């Protein structure tokens, strides 16, 4: 059981929302779908869920095509949209009973109680959904998505708007779900993705710009040089920017330069020292710097 996305794309009028996009997810994986707002994450999730048809490409779950085997495919999908549409006038257990009947689940009462326990809704099951907090509404949405024991769970911004305690609880819940399913969840916050999973898919303007583990992302971005001068170096930025990516100019005296590898890092160090000598600048600090996840995200989506 695996998900294979092969060169799917989507265009709305003249706007190319998703460029040809390919990736796969294996059983037991939790994959983070990362990108700034408007990157194409929700559009891609809707295509995988079968709510939107791709203009080109194919989406297969264990050989079943989302368009050719639509009913069989969707039976194996659990989907929590960003909007989390719920029937707020229903009680939690009433809502889940309605869904269990729609899915024709055998022994529905037993399955509902299993899901209620799994999502921590025991104390809320006899309350109206409209009276619940945002965190518990998210739990109800996740309960609805996993009620029929899907093999692929799609979660669109499942932690958006939650307080710190709710964040921790929903993270733990998502991690527990991977024992029985593969999970693809979206976020525009890198720390959220890093807290739950090791592998990320990074979208920017509809294009896949990274498909790798968090550890490989950080390892490939360790070749950075922090330089601090005594003087304001604003007037000397142009030649540096011509040769290197500047991750951040922390103030008018401090730069962080991105090098491609260890050799490039050494050349950047020599270049900066030569520039300082040529321009009469004084270097106070020159050292390699560990790159934060936020800086990596900025680089990938710049």
Secondary structure as GFF3:
##gff-version 3
##sequence-region A 1 302
A	DSSP	beta_strand	2	12	.	.	.	ID=ss1
A	DSSP	beta_strand	15	26	.	.	.	ID=ss2
A	DSSP	beta_strand	30	34	.	.	.	ID=ss3
A	DSSP	alpha_helix	41	49	.	.	.	ID=ss4
A	DSSP	beta_strand	56	61	.	.	.	ID=ss5
A	DSSP	beta_strand	64	65	.	.	.	ID=ss6
A	DSSP	alpha_helix	70	75	.	.	.	ID=ss7
A	DSSP	beta_strand	77	80	.	.	.	ID=ss8
A	DSSP	alpha_helix	92	102	.	.	.	ID=ss9
A	DSSP	alpha_helix	108	118	.	.	.	ID=ss10
A	DSSP	three_ten_helix	122	124	.	.	.	ID=ss11
A	DSSP	three_ten_helix	129	131	.	.	.	ID=ss12
A	DSSP	alpha_helix	134	146	.	.	.	ID=ss13
A	DSSP	beta_strand	152	156	.	.	.	ID=ss14
A	DSSP	alpha_helix	164	177	.	.	.	ID=ss15
A	DSSP	beta_strand	182	187	.	.	.	ID=ss16
A	DSSP	alpha_helix	190	196	.	.	.	ID=ss17
A	DSSP	beta_strand	199	204	.	.	.	ID=ss18
A	DSSP	beta_strand	207	213	.	.	.	ID=ss19
A	DSSP	alpha_helix	214	219	.	.	.	ID=ss20
A	DSSP	beta_strand	224	229	.	.	.	ID=ss21
A	DSSP	three_ten_helix	234	236	.	.	.	ID=ss22
A	DSSP	alpha_helix	237	243	.	.	.	ID=ss23
A	DSSP	beta_strand	245	251	.	.	.	ID=ss24
A	DSSP	beta_strand	254	258	.	.	.	ID=ss25
A	DSSP	alpha_helix	262	279	.	.	.	ID=ss26
A	DSSP	beta_strand	283	288	.	.	.	ID=ss27
A	DSSP	alpha_helix	293	300	.	.	.	ID=ss28
###
